[in-house]
Amino acid sequence: MVDTQQTITIPRRPSLWNPKTVSALGILIALALAAYEAGLGRPGAELINWGGWPQLREFLAASLRPDLSPEFVALMGRAALVTLAYAVLGTALSIGLGLVGGLLSSAVWWQTLLPPAKGGLRQSLWLGTRGLLAFPRAIHELIWGLVLLQVLGLNPMVGVLAIAIPFGAIVAKVFSEILDETPPEPFHALLNAGAPPLIALIYGLLPQALPNLLSYTFYRFECSLRASAVLGIIGAGGLGYEIFLSLQSLRYEQLWTGFYALIILNGAVDAWSALVRRRMGFTSRLDINRKPGNRAQSTAIPPRQDVFLRLSWIGAVLSVPLSWWWLRLDIAVLWSARTQRLLGELLSTGWPPLPTGPEIANLVQLAWLTAAMSMVAIALASLGGILFSLPAAQNFWLPGGLLHPVGQRDRTAWMAFVVLGLSRLVLLVSRAIPAPIWALVLLYMLFPGVLPGALALALHNFGILGRLMAEVNENLDDRPVRALTSLGASPSAVVAYGILPQNLGRFLAYSLYRWEVCLRETVIVGLVGAGGLGRLLTEQISSFDYRGVMVTLAVFVALTFGVDAVSQRLRGVLRE
């Protein structure tokens, strides 16, 4: 007799204490402490400066009557060309540096170059290259500009190099990750056929990685444009310089003219970049937190008959020499006798003595204020970005979109176009105006400290995150969403059960990526009095205390490395 009775195994309930829930709890605790440090919820914290409200009203009223005199408009037009020229040259040089650095800091290159028997040497060279590139990446371009200003003086090369040095290291990091995550089978096939490593990489790996490399190049150009506006604060010229002069002299009508010029310039570059990427089949500016071999890309390059693409590439190539001519760059200044003398004086400062106990305590306190500022900023920017990414996505509310199916009444269809335009305009204005300018405006109504700096960074990064998140929404798998819609689910239910579950991980990954950038940007809002290590750096630079500057920068670099490690760990948890 056969016993047919079977034992039914009930699966165990998954534990609530897993890496994701522990990470979420840690994030919430850190955010609560950071918000308390910023004065939110702290009893007796004096945050609002009521005496500055009349000046704020005057500032806002000037937005309706900008200075449109022919002379000033011509001045702002020339300043816009200077800003664009800095962005073009800074991007070109950073991409060149990034390609070389990305190759040297990629694991696949060292695995190919050295045999497995030399695994220890291979690992040391790889980690050493990545560590060497991490230092220039950790220092904001404005600080690079201030340092180069001491050596090169008021020279346009300061603006170009201040963008190219840190951005080249950032590009190298991203390019190395793209190369390491590209499927290596064609590359290994060429190596096994006897091709040299560099030739195998050019023909077996680079063609697959090229769409992501080019797409990220467009994103980096947009970042360079914003960075060139920020560098105007230290006298590099361009729109940022004119805006800062108008703000210092309280000429609000001229200030708003500069704002509008900056918004138009950023909007034009954004529209051109999006159109070129769409014509080439690229889906997004920045594609992160995808599993290796699963990057969203299109290898279907449009035909060469596309006139717009051909003109765009010709214009991109010609823009480099034209920008060089417009800025009147003289590369000989890099090795002139004056530069060598000033560089020698700067380097002769030597390593500063170890800080005393009270100095260490002060640096630790300021480092915590800096980290708290960045955490509050990125939390606010992420929440705003997620909310605005829904109306800013073209495939949601427009007729025929995921939340407005075909056949639905179109009486209010025009409202969808209005909402789309307004939401994208808000995101454009938010990211076009540099964070230091936002900080100076907020200091009209808030007392100096962590909060105005956090809000300024939140406003600037909200525009960037909102646009990136909107692109994620536009590229999502629409099958679950359309299934819910066909079953009669309401738009809110579709968002809650069809859109957010797919995209929330990518949203958080973008937020963590921007958190690393946001920490670097705390320096520039600190330079205008928002607190943290940036404010200390301002005092040290203005008093020519270069030994103190080196100590403060060392603390800031260490803090940046810590945030970078935490961010990478959290992104890894999200990817699991």
C-alpha positions, 0 to 999 in steps of 0.5 A: 500500500502506497502512502499518498499523503504529502507534507505541505511546506508553508513558506516562512514569512520574510523577516522585516529586518532585511537590508532595505528596511534597516537602510530605510530606518537609518535614513529616516533617523538621519533625516530627523537629526538633520532637520532638527539641526536645521532648526525644523521642529527645534523649540525656540529656533529663530529662522525667519527674518521678518525685517527682510520681507519688504526687500523681498517684495521689491525683488519679486515685483521687479520680475514684472519690469526687467531692464530691457534697454538695448544696451543692457540686453546686448550686454547680457547677450554677450555674457550669455555667449561667454557662459556658453563658451565656458561650458563648451570648452569645459565639457570638451576638455572634461570628456577628453580627460574622462575618456582617458581616466575612465579607461585607466580606472575601469576594472575590465582594462586592468583585467585585460592588461595584466594576467591573473597571476598578477591579481594583487598588482592589478587590484592595487593599480585599479584602486590607486587610479580610482583613489587618485581620481576621487580627490579632484572629484570631491572638490567643487569647481568653485573651489578649483576656480578660487585656487586657480585664480590665485595662480593664473589671475583673472584669466579665462583659463581659470573658468575652463580648467575649474570646470574641466578638472572636477568634471573630468574626474566625474566623467572618468568615474561614470565612464569606467562604470559604463565600461565595466557594465557593458557585456564583454563577450565581443571584447573577449572574442577579439582578445582570444583572436589575438587582437591587442587590448586597446584594439579589442576595446575600441572594436569590441567594447566601445561600440556597445558603450557608445550610446550611454557615453554620448547620452551622458556627455549631453548631461555633462554639457548641461551641468557645465552650463550651470557650473559656468554660471556659478563661476561668475561669482568669482569674477570669471565673467558671463551671466553669473557675474552680471547677475551677482553684480546686479544683486550686490548693487540691488538693481533688481530689474537688471537682476531679473533680466539676467535670470530670464537670459539664464533661463532661456539659455538653459532651456535652449540647450535642454531642448536641443539636447533632448531633440538630438538624443531622441533623433539618435534613439537615446532614452535618457540623459543619465541612466543609473542603478540598472543591473549590468547588461540591462541598460536602457539604450537603443543601438538604432542610429538614425540614417545619415540623411537626418539634416538636423543631426548633421547640422548639430554635429557640425555645430558641436565641432565648430563650437570648440574653436569658436569658443576658444576665439570668443574667450581669447584663450592663451594656453601659454599662461599655464607655463609662464614665469608668473604662473610658475612663481605663484604656483611655487609660492602656493605649493611652498605653503607646505602641509599645515600642522595638525589642528588642536583639540578645539579646532578638531571639535569645530571642524567636526561640528561644521562637517556635521552641519554640512552633512545635515544641510545636504540631507535636508536639501536632497530630501526636499528636492526628491519629494518635489521632484517625484511630485513634479515628475508626474505632470512633467512627463509627456506620456501621462496626462496628454490625450492618449497618455497613460492617465488619459486614455484614448476615448476619454472626454477631451473637453479639458485636454488643453489643461493637460498641455498647460499643466505640462508646460507649467511644470516643465517651466518650474523645473527649468527655472529651478535648475537654471538659477544657481544655488548661490543665487537662490541662497542670497535671495532666501537670506532676505527672509531667513537668518544665516544658517543651515536652513537657507543653504538647504533650501537653496540647494533643494530648489536647484536640485529639485529642478534637476531631479524632477527632469531626470525623474520625468524621463524615467516616467516617460521610459517606463514599461507601460503594460502594467499601467495600461492593464490597470487602466483597462480594469477601471482603476482611477489615476491615483490608483494607477500612480500608486500601484502601476507607476511608483512600484516600477520607478521608485527604486530609480527615483531613490537612486537618482536622489542618492546620486544627486546627494553626492553632488549636493554635498559638494555644492554645500561649499558654494552656498556656504561661500555666500553665508549659508553656514557649514564648512563653506563659510569657514572656507570663505573666511580662510580664503579671504584672509589668505590662510592657505594652511587653514584652507588645506585642513578644511578641504581635507575634512571636506574631502573625507566627508565627501568620500564617506557620503560617496561610500554610503550612497553607493552602498544604498544604491547597491541595496536598491539594486538587489 
